Amino acid sequence: DTLEQKIEKLKMRKRVETTISDIKKLFPRTIHTVTLDGFLIKLTLFVFGLQLSKSIN
């Protein structure tokens, strides 16, 4: 990789890590679900909530 590519990869990695950290902050300590579908619904709603709060602020 060239120096520019390395710098761009570091910037992208930081953005991804920051986004994942923001998503984790919204999650409660535990997520009680009985089925995989229930977990996926809660996960989807949390990600949607994050996007909504970011677009409002």
C-alpha positions in Angstrom: 0.0 0.0 0.0 1.1 3.6 -0.6 1.3 6.1 2.2 -2.0 7.7 1.1 -3.8 4.3 1.1 -2.5 3.6 4.6 -3.7 7.0 5.8 -7.2 6.5 4.2 -7.5 3.0 5.7 -6.7 4.4 9.2 -9.4 7.1 8.8 -12.0 4.5 7.6 -11.1 2.2 10.4 -11.5 5.0 13.0 -15.0 5.9 11.5 -16.1 2.2 11.7 -14.8 1.8 15.3 -16.5 5.1 16.4 -19.8 4.0 14.8 -19.7 0.6 16.5 -18.9 2.3 19.8 -21.9 4.6 19.4 -24.1 1.6 18.7 -22.8 -0.2 21.8 -23.6 2.9 23.9 -27.3 2.6 23.0 -27.6 -1.0 24.0 -28.7 -2.0 27.5 -26.3 -4.2 29.4 -28.4 -7.2 28.6 -30.9 -8.0 25.8 -33.5 -10.5 26.8 -34.8 -12.3 23.8 -36.1 -15.8 23.4 -35.7 -16.3 19.7 -33.1 -15.2 17.1 -35.9 -13.3 15.3 -36.5 -11.3 18.5 -32.8 -10.5 18.8 -32.6 -9.4 15.2 -35.6 -7.1 15.6 -34.1 -5.5 18.7 -30.8 -5.1 17.0 -32.4 -3.5 13.9 -34.4 -1.1 16.1 -31.3 0.0 18.0 -29.4 0.7 14.8 -32.4 2.6 13.4 -32.5 4.6 16.7 -28.8 5.5 16.3 -29.3 6.7 12.8 -32.4 8.7 13.8 -30.6 10.4 16.7 -27.6 11.2 14.5 -29.8 12.7 11.8 -31.7 14.8 14.4 -28.5 16.1 16.1 
